[in-house]
């Protein structure tokens, strides 16, 4: 009888451990997603600033330059 009680006791303890580890995994994933969202919000203004401050393309080349590519080696 005591062996069955200890078996039940160990099952209860193990299920509590499994449930706790699952809760920890869910919390870790939520924190990871939140940190990725925060990083994405911080990067967008930087990308927009780079695009706005990039120099205009050089147009002093002749109009026919770069129109044909020779792909033979």
PyMOL commands that place a pseudoatom at each C-alpha (Angstrom):
pseudoatom trace, name=CA, resn=UNK, resi=1, chain=A, elem=C, hetatm=0, pos=[0.000, 0.000, 0.000]
pseudoatom trace, name=CA, resn=UNK, resi=2, chain=A, elem=C, hetatm=0, pos=[2.803, 2.417, 0.832]
pseudoatom trace, name=CA, resn=UNK, resi=3, chain=A, elem=C, hetatm=0, pos=[4.482, 1.699, -2.530]
pseudoatom trace, name=CA, resn=UNK, resi=4, chain=A, elem=C, hetatm=0, pos=[1.336, 2.730, -4.379]
pseudoatom trace, name=CA, resn=UNK, resi=5, chain=A, elem=C, hetatm=0, pos=[1.115, 5.908, -2.284]
pseudoatom trace, name=CA, resn=UNK, resi=6, chain=A, elem=C, hetatm=0, pos=[4.727, 6.762, -3.016]
pseudoatom trace, name=CA, resn=UNK, resi=7, chain=A, elem=C, hetatm=0, pos=[4.100, 6.060, -6.704]
pseudoatom trace, name=CA, resn=UNK, resi=8, chain=A, elem=C, hetatm=0, pos=[1.121, 8.396, -6.693]
pseudoatom trace, name=CA, resn=UNK, resi=9, chain=A, elem=C, hetatm=0, pos=[3.118, 10.971, -4.788]
pseudoatom trace, name=CA, resn=UNK, resi=10, chain=A, elem=C, hetatm=0, pos=[5.942, 10.844, -7.327]
pseudoatom trace, name=CA, resn=UNK, resi=11, chain=A, elem=C, hetatm=0, pos=[3.442, 11.166, -10.196]
pseudoatom trace, name=CA, resn=UNK, resi=12, chain=A, elem=C, hetatm=0, pos=[1.934, 14.249, -8.588]
pseudoatom trace, name=CA, resn=UNK, resi=13, chain=A, elem=C, hetatm=0, pos=[5.380, 15.776, -8.060]
pseudoatom trace, name=CA, resn=UNK, resi=14, chain=A, elem=C, hetatm=0, pos=[6.438, 14.980, -11.614]
pseudoatom trace, name=CA, resn=UNK, resi=15, chain=A, elem=C, hetatm=0, pos=[3.251, 16.441, -13.082]
pseudoatom trace, name=CA, resn=UNK, resi=16, chain=A, elem=C, hetatm=0, pos=[3.841, 19.604, -11.071]
pseudoatom trace, name=CA, resn=UNK, resi=17, chain=A, elem=C, hetatm=0, pos=[7.394, 19.797, -12.401]
pseudoatom trace, name=CA, resn=UNK, resi=18, chain=A, elem=C, hetatm=0, pos=[6.228, 19.262, -15.983]
pseudoatom trace, name=CA, resn=UNK, resi=19, chain=A, elem=C, hetatm=0, pos=[3.508, 21.879, -15.618]
pseudoatom trace, name=CA, resn=UNK, resi=20, chain=A, elem=C, hetatm=0, pos=[5.988, 24.335, -14.109]
pseudoatom trace, name=CA, resn=UNK, resi=21, chain=A, elem=C, hetatm=0, pos=[8.490, 23.784, -16.918]
pseudoatom trace, name=CA, resn=UNK, resi=22, chain=A, elem=C, hetatm=0, pos=[5.723, 24.280, -19.499]
pseudoatom trace, name=CA, resn=UNK, resi=23, chain=A, elem=C, hetatm=0, pos=[4.738, 27.547, -17.827]
pseudoatom trace, name=CA, resn=UNK, resi=24, chain=A, elem=C, hetatm=0, pos=[8.377, 28.638, -17.862]
pseudoatom trace, name=CA, resn=UNK, resi=25, chain=A, elem=C, hetatm=0, pos=[8.697, 27.796, -21.561]
pseudoatom trace, name=CA, resn=UNK, resi=26, chain=A, elem=C, hetatm=0, pos=[5.553, 29.756, -22.395]
pseudoatom trace, name=CA, resn=UNK, resi=27, chain=A, elem=C, hetatm=0, pos=[6.826, 32.729, -20.384]
pseudoatom trace, name=CA, resn=UNK, resi=28, chain=A, elem=C, hetatm=0, pos=[10.224, 32.562, -22.106]
pseudoatom trace, name=CA, resn=UNK, resi=29, chain=A, elem=C, hetatm=0, pos=[8.600, 32.505, -25.538]
pseudoatom trace, name=CA, resn=UNK, resi=30, chain=A, elem=C, hetatm=0, pos=[6.409, 35.459, -24.625]
pseudoatom trace, name=CA, resn=UNK, resi=31, chain=A, elem=C, hetatm=0, pos=[9.463, 37.412, -23.475]
pseudoatom trace, name=CA, resn=UNK, resi=32, chain=A, elem=C, hetatm=0, pos=[11.345, 36.508, -26.667]
pseudoatom trace, name=CA, resn=UNK, resi=33, chain=A, elem=C, hetatm=0, pos=[8.462, 37.697, -28.844]
pseudoatom trace, name=CA, resn=UNK, resi=34, chain=A, elem=C, hetatm=0, pos=[8.153, 40.906, -26.850]
pseudoatom trace, name=CA, resn=UNK, resi=35, chain=A, elem=C, hetatm=0, pos=[11.880, 41.641, -27.138]
pseudoatom trace, name=CA, resn=UNK, resi=36, chain=A, elem=C, hetatm=0, pos=[11.755, 41.013, -30.880]
pseudoatom trace, name=CA, resn=UNK, resi=37, chain=A, elem=C, hetatm=0, pos=[8.821, 43.422, -31.200]
pseudoatom trace, name=CA, resn=UNK, resi=38, chain=A, elem=C, hetatm=0, pos=[10.723, 46.070, -29.245]
pseudoatom trace, name=CA, resn=UNK, resi=39, chain=A, elem=C, hetatm=0, pos=[13.792, 45.600, -31.452]
pseudoatom trace, name=CA, resn=UNK, resi=40, chain=A, elem=C, hetatm=0, pos=[11.679, 45.869, -34.588]
pseudoatom trace, name=CA, resn=UNK, resi=41, chain=A, elem=C, hetatm=0, pos=[10.162, 49.131, -33.357]
pseudoatom trace, name=CA, resn=UNK, resi=42, chain=A, elem=C, hetatm=0, pos=[13.640, 50.505, -32.709]
pseudoatom trace, name=CA, resn=UNK, resi=43, chain=A, elem=C, hetatm=0, pos=[15.069, 49.468, -36.081]
pseudoatom trace, name=CA, resn=UNK, resi=44, chain=A, elem=C, hetatm=0, pos=[12.370, 50.955, -38.311]
pseudoatom trace, name=CA, resn=UNK, resi=45, chain=A, elem=C, hetatm=0, pos=[13.228, 54.591, -37.550]
pseudoatom trace, name=CA, resn=UNK, resi=46, chain=A, elem=C, hetatm=0, pos=[16.907, 53.834, -38.194]
pseudoatom trace, name=CA, resn=UNK, resi=47, chain=A, elem=C, hetatm=0, pos=[16.139, 52.283, -41.574]
pseudoatom trace, name=CA, resn=UNK, resi=48, chain=A, elem=C, hetatm=0, pos=[13.919, 55.224, -42.510]
pseudoatom trace, name=CA, resn=UNK, resi=49, chain=A, elem=C, hetatm=0, pos=[16.657, 57.666, -41.486]
pseudoatom trace, name=CA, resn=UNK, resi=50, chain=A, elem=C, hetatm=0, pos=[19.196, 55.895, -43.682]
pseudoatom trace, name=CA, resn=UNK, resi=51, chain=A, elem=C, hetatm=0, pos=[16.856, 55.934, -46.666]
pseudoatom trace, name=CA, resn=UNK, resi=52, chain=A, elem=C, hetatm=0, pos=[16.070, 59.633, -46.198]
pseudoatom trace, name=CA, resn=UNK, resi=53, chain=A, elem=C, hetatm=0, pos=[19.719, 60.637, -45.756]
pseudoatom trace, name=CA, resn=UNK, resi=54, chain=A, elem=C, hetatm=0, pos=[21.185, 58.534, -48.548]
pseudoatom trace, name=CA, resn=UNK, resi=55, chain=A, elem=C, hetatm=0, pos=[22.794, 60.550, -51.341]
pseudoatom trace, name=CA, resn=UNK, resi=56, chain=A, elem=C, hetatm=0, pos=[21.113, 60.865, -54.709]
pseudoatom trace, name=CA, resn=UNK, resi=57, chain=A, elem=C, hetatm=0, pos=[22.400, 58.492, -57.392]
pseudoatom trace, name=CA, resn=UNK, resi=58, chain=A, elem=C, hetatm=0, pos=[25.130, 59.834, -59.645]
pseudoatom trace, name=CA, resn=UNK, resi=59, chain=A, elem=C, hetatm=0, pos=[23.644, 60.716, -63.034]
pseudoatom trace, name=CA, resn=UNK, resi=60, chain=A, elem=C, hetatm=0, pos=[26.749, 62.143, -64.692]
pseudoatom trace, name=CA, resn=UNK, resi=61, chain=A, elem=C, hetatm=0, pos=[27.365, 58.898, -66.605]
pseudoatom trace, name=CA, resn=UNK, resi=62, chain=A, elem=C, hetatm=0, pos=[26.290, 58.613, -70.254]
pseudoatom trace, name=CA, resn=UNK, resi=63, chain=A, elem=C, hetatm=0, pos=[22.760, 57.297, -70.767]
pseudoatom trace, name=CA, resn=UNK, resi=64, chain=A, elem=C, hetatm=0, pos=[23.969, 54.189, -72.608]
pseudoatom trace, name=CA, resn=UNK, resi=65, chain=A, elem=C, hetatm=0, pos=[26.362, 53.121, -69.839]
pseudoatom trace, name=CA, resn=UNK, resi=66, chain=A, elem=C, hetatm=0, pos=[25.185, 50.055, -67.973]
pseudoatom trace, name=CA, resn=UNK, resi=67, chain=A, elem=C, hetatm=0, pos=[22.346, 49.167, -70.328]
pseudoatom trace, name=CA, resn=UNK, resi=68, chain=A, elem=C, hetatm=0, pos=[23.948, 46.023, -71.755]
pseudoatom trace, name=CA, resn=UNK, resi=69, chain=A, elem=C, hetatm=0, pos=[25.725, 43.252, -69.889]
pseudoatom trace, name=CA, resn=UNK, resi=70, chain=A, elem=C, hetatm=0, pos=[28.015, 40.760, -71.653]
pseudoatom trace, name=CA, resn=UNK, resi=71, chain=A, elem=C, hetatm=0, pos=[27.494, 37.434, -69.931]
pseudoatom trace, name=CA, resn=UNK, resi=72, chain=A, elem=C, hetatm=0, pos=[30.008, 35.412, -71.961]
pseudoatom trace, name=CA, resn=UNK, resi=73, chain=A, elem=C, hetatm=0, pos=[33.094, 34.377, -70.102]
for i in range(1, 73): cmd.bond("trace and resi %d" % i, "trace and resi %d" % (i + 1))
show_as sticks, trace
zoom trace
